[in-house]
């Protein structure tokens, strides 16, 4: 992964902007989620429960969106 530091308006390098871009890229890739998951051991059953709960949340969000779009 590569993030380039560009010059700001005052001619100095905009490091804060580059850090912001890097964080966004890492979030998109799921880096922070994986880091959190690796902090402690998680059993197979626990992983399964979390995945099931996440899937249910996604499904409910999708249903709510469809309900709003269709108007009922």
Rosetta constraint file for C-alpha pairs under 8 A:
AtomPair CA 3 CA 18 HARMONIC 6.38 0.50
AtomPair CA 3 CA 21 HARMONIC 7.20 0.50
AtomPair CA 3 CA 22 HARMONIC 6.32 0.50
AtomPair CA 4 CA 18 HARMONIC 6.55 0.50
AtomPair CA 5 CA 13 HARMONIC 6.27 0.50
AtomPair CA 5 CA 14 HARMONIC 6.06 0.50
AtomPair CA 5 CA 15 HARMONIC 5.96 0.50
AtomPair CA 5 CA 17 HARMONIC 7.67 0.50
AtomPair CA 5 CA 18 HARMONIC 5.44 0.50
AtomPair CA 6 CA 13 HARMONIC 5.64 0.50
AtomPair CA 6 CA 14 HARMONIC 5.77 0.50
AtomPair CA 6 CA 15 HARMONIC 7.81 0.50
AtomPair CA 6 CA 18 HARMONIC 7.69 0.50
AtomPair CA 7 CA 11 HARMONIC 5.39 0.50
AtomPair CA 7 CA 12 HARMONIC 5.35 0.50
AtomPair CA 7 CA 13 HARMONIC 4.24 0.50
AtomPair CA 7 CA 14 HARMONIC 5.53 0.50
AtomPair CA 8 CA 12 HARMONIC 5.51 0.50
AtomPair CA 8 CA 13 HARMONIC 5.68 0.50
AtomPair CA 8 CA 14 HARMONIC 5.12 0.50
AtomPair CA 14 CA 18 HARMONIC 6.60 0.50
AtomPair CA 15 CA 19 HARMONIC 6.21 0.50
AtomPair CA 16 CA 20 HARMONIC 6.24 0.50
AtomPair CA 17 CA 21 HARMONIC 6.31 0.50
AtomPair CA 18 CA 22 HARMONIC 6.15 0.50
AtomPair CA 19 CA 23 HARMONIC 6.17 0.50
AtomPair CA 20 CA 24 HARMONIC 6.34 0.50
AtomPair CA 21 CA 25 HARMONIC 6.28 0.50
AtomPair CA 22 CA 26 HARMONIC 6.18 0.50
AtomPair CA 23 CA 27 HARMONIC 6.08 0.50
AtomPair CA 24 CA 28 HARMONIC 6.23 0.50
AtomPair CA 25 CA 29 HARMONIC 6.39 0.50
AtomPair CA 26 CA 30 HARMONIC 6.32 0.50
AtomPair CA 26 CA 31 HARMONIC 5.34 0.50
AtomPair CA 26 CA 32 HARMONIC 7.05 0.50
AtomPair CA 27 CA 31 HARMONIC 5.95 0.50
AtomPair CA 27 CA 32 HARMONIC 6.26 0.50
AtomPair CA 30 CA 34 HARMONIC 6.29 0.50
AtomPair CA 31 CA 35 HARMONIC 6.18 0.50
AtomPair CA 32 CA 36 HARMONIC 6.20 0.50
AtomPair CA 33 CA 37 HARMONIC 6.17 0.50
AtomPair CA 34 CA 38 HARMONIC 6.16 0.50
AtomPair CA 35 CA 39 HARMONIC 6.46 0.50
AtomPair CA 36 CA 40 HARMONIC 8.00 0.50
AtomPair CA 37 CA 41 HARMONIC 7.94 0.50
AtomPair CA 37 CA 42 HARMONIC 7.79 0.50
AtomPair CA 42 CA 46 HARMONIC 6.13 0.50
AtomPair CA 42 CA 47 HARMONIC 6.46 0.50
AtomPair CA 43 CA 47 HARMONIC 6.29 0.50
AtomPair CA 44 CA 48 HARMONIC 6.18 0.50
AtomPair CA 45 CA 49 HARMONIC 6.18 0.50
AtomPair CA 46 CA 50 HARMONIC 6.21 0.50
AtomPair CA 47 CA 51 HARMONIC 6.13 0.50
AtomPair CA 48 CA 52 HARMONIC 6.09 0.50
AtomPair CA 49 CA 53 HARMONIC 6.12 0.50
AtomPair CA 50 CA 54 HARMONIC 6.10 0.50
AtomPair CA 51 CA 55 HARMONIC 6.11 0.50
AtomPair CA 52 CA 56 HARMONIC 6.19 0.50
AtomPair CA 53 CA 57 HARMONIC 6.24 0.50
AtomPair CA 54 CA 58 HARMONIC 6.25 0.50
AtomPair CA 55 CA 59 HARMONIC 6.13 0.50
AtomPair CA 56 CA 60 HARMONIC 6.08 0.50
AtomPair CA 57 CA 61 HARMONIC 6.12 0.50
AtomPair CA 58 CA 62 HARMONIC 6.16 0.50
AtomPair CA 59 CA 63 HARMONIC 6.15 0.50
AtomPair CA 60 CA 64 HARMONIC 6.13 0.50
AtomPair CA 61 CA 65 HARMONIC 6.20 0.50
AtomPair CA 62 CA 66 HARMONIC 6.19 0.50
AtomPair CA 63 CA 67 HARMONIC 6.06 0.50
AtomPair CA 64 CA 68 HARMONIC 6.26 0.50
AtomPair CA 65 CA 69 HARMONIC 6.21 0.50
AtomPair CA 66 CA 70 HARMONIC 6.04 0.50
AtomPair CA 67 CA 71 HARMONIC 5.80 0.50
AtomPair CA 67 CA 72 HARMONIC 5.60 0.50
AtomPair CA 68 CA 72 HARMONIC 6.89 0.50
